[in-house]
């Protein structure tokens, strides 16, 4: 069985949907040279667009990296993307965080604003509303650090645009699924068949009855009666 799995089973009615959706996909890959190029090449070769991309090592012992990417497309296109990612040799697991359950996604952005006077005061006021940190300040500019969802960062950038927006640098979405389960390598994950059997209840130790020492009292020795030989009668002379 191949380790690079993606088992897609989507109803035909869903695949016929022509609405374009935005999906966050997590991919567990080998941490080796050229893997990212192969993943990106798969998208560019088939005309798929990557809106956001982050990659980092998540397991140094097993040499595994995690790629979080955001793409848009119809249901059919997204299913094709996941299936083709699963066929790549360095890929271990493909998970659609948008479809497979609730997830949490966050992004960091650095926003440089050039403003003086009332625009500067208004930009600082809006930054305080969005809970931004000012990481650099100069007499005629400052840099905001914004952390949150992509929608929050888009809204903040839109408000900064008329106040003197100069430059934006974004990290891309880092997402993870909610709940107790995690994204693991299916090859190294223990299968249910090999799960440890339930511990058998320990049998109560058999208590050995202490053998009672029966001391037999020595019966008193009976004096054996010694039969005396009868005296011979003397003949009278």
N, C-alpha and C positions, 0 to 999 in steps of 0.2 A: 504494500500500500504506500502510495506516495505521501510525503510529509507536507508538500505544498498543497493544502486542501482548500477548496471552497465548494461547499455543497449547496448549490442554489436550487430552490424549488419554489418558484413564484407562479401563481395562477396566470393563465393566458389573459384573462380579463384585465389583470393589473399591468401586464406587459403592453397591452394595447393603449394604455393611457398616454396621451400626447403632451401632458403638462410637464414643464421643466421643473425639476426639484434640485435643491442644493443638498449635497450629501457630504458627510464627514466619514472618511474611510481610514481605518487603522491597519497597518501592515507590519507584521513581524518578520524580519529578514535577517540574513547572516551579516555580521559586521565585517565586511571585506570590501576591497576596492572594486569599483565598477557596478555595485548593486544599485546604487541610486541612479546611475546613468541608464541602466536597463529599465528601471521602473519609469523614469521620465521618458525614455525612448518609446516605451509602449504607448504612452499617452500621445506624444507628438506624432508617432507613426500612423495613428488611427484618427487623428484630428480631435482628440479630446483635450479640453482645457483644464489646467490646474490653477485654481484661484489662490490656494494657500498650500504651503509645504513646510513641514518641520521634520527633522530627523535627529536622533540622538541614541547613544548606547544605553540600553536598559538592563543588560545582564553581561557583565564583564567575564564571568566564569564560562558561560555558554557562548560568548561572543555573538550576542544578538542585539540588533538595533530595532527601533520602532519608528516607522514613518507615519505621520499624520498628514493626510492631504484632504483638501476640500475641492470638490468638482461639482459641476452642474450638468444635468441632462435628464432625459425621460427615463422612465423605469427600465425600459428595454436597454438603453445605452448604459445605465449604471450597472445592470446585471451583467452585461458584456464586459464592462471594465473589471468587475470583481472576478468573473470567471477567468479572464485572461491574466489577471494578476496572479491568481492561484496556480497557473500553469508554469510560471517562472520558477526555475530551479532554486534560486536563493531565497524564495519566499516560503515561509512556514505557515502563516496564518493570515487570513484576510477577514476583517470584521467591519460591517457597516454599522457605525454607531448611530446613524440616523434612523435606520429601520429596525434594528435588532433590540431596541429598548431604550429607556431613558439614559442620557449621558450628560456630562458636564464638559463645557468647552470654554477656554479662556485664551485671551490674546493680549500681548503687550505692545504698546506703540509709544514712540517718542515723537512729539509734535512740537516743532519750532514755530514760534509766533513773533513777528516783528511789529511792534506797536508802541505808541507813546500816547500820553494824555488819557483821554476818556476811553479810547480803545484798549489801552493797556489795563485800566481798572476793570473794564467789562470782561476782558479775557480772564483775568484773575478771579473774578466773581464766578464766571461760568466754570472755570477749573475747580473751584471749591465745591460747586454743586455736584460735579461729576466725581468728586473725591480724587482728584489728580494730585500728583506730587510735582513740585517745581524742582527739577534736578540741576538746572543751570539758569543763571540770571545775569543779565547785562543791562546797561542803561537803556538800550534800545531793542532788546529782545530777551526772550526766555524760552526754556524748553520744558514742556510738560511730559510727565510719565503717566500713561493711562493704562489701566489693567481692567479687563472685563470681556464681555462678549463682543463679537464682531459688530453687532448692531449698535452697541453702546459706543464703540470707537468711531463707527461711521457717523453717528449723530454728533459726537464731539468735534470731529473734523469739519462737519458741515457748519457748525456754529463758529468755528475759528476762521473759516474761509473769508468772511467779510471783515474780520478784525485784524488781518495781516498775516495769514498763514503763509509760511515760507517753505517748510519741508516736513515730510512724514516718513518715518521708518517703522515698519511693523514686523513682528516676529512670525506671524502666522498662528493658526489655531492649534493649541495643544488640548486634546480631548481624551476623555476616559469614561468608560461606562459606569453607571451607578450600580450599587449592589455589592454583594460579597464575592461574586465570581471575578476572575481575572483573565487576561489574555495570555495564554501559555502555549508553549510548543507542544503540538499534539503527539509528537514522537516520544518526548520525554515525560509527558503527563502520564501518571499511572492510570491504567484502564480499570474499568469496574470489575472485570473478570479477575484481575490480579489484586484486587483489594484484599486487605487483611481480613481473614475470617474472624467472625465474632468470637471473643474469648469465651471459652467454655467455663462454666462455673466450677470453681475448684471443689473437688470432692473433699468432704470432711475427713480429716485424718482418722484412721481407725485407732481407737484407743485400746491398747492391749491391756486386757485385764491382768492385774497383777496376780500372779499365781501365789496363792496363799501357801505358805510353807506349813505343811502339816507335820508336825513333829509327833511321831509315834512314840509314846512312852513305852519304854522297854518293860514288858511284862515280867513280873518277878519270877525268878527261877524256882521252879517247883523242885522240891527235894524228892528225888526219886527213891522210893522205898526199896531198900536193899533186902532182898529176901535172904534170910539166914538159913543156912542149911540145917536141917533137923539133926539134933544130936543122936548119935547112934546109941542105942540102949545097950548097956553092958549086961552081958549074961550073968545071971547069978550063978555064982559057983555053988 
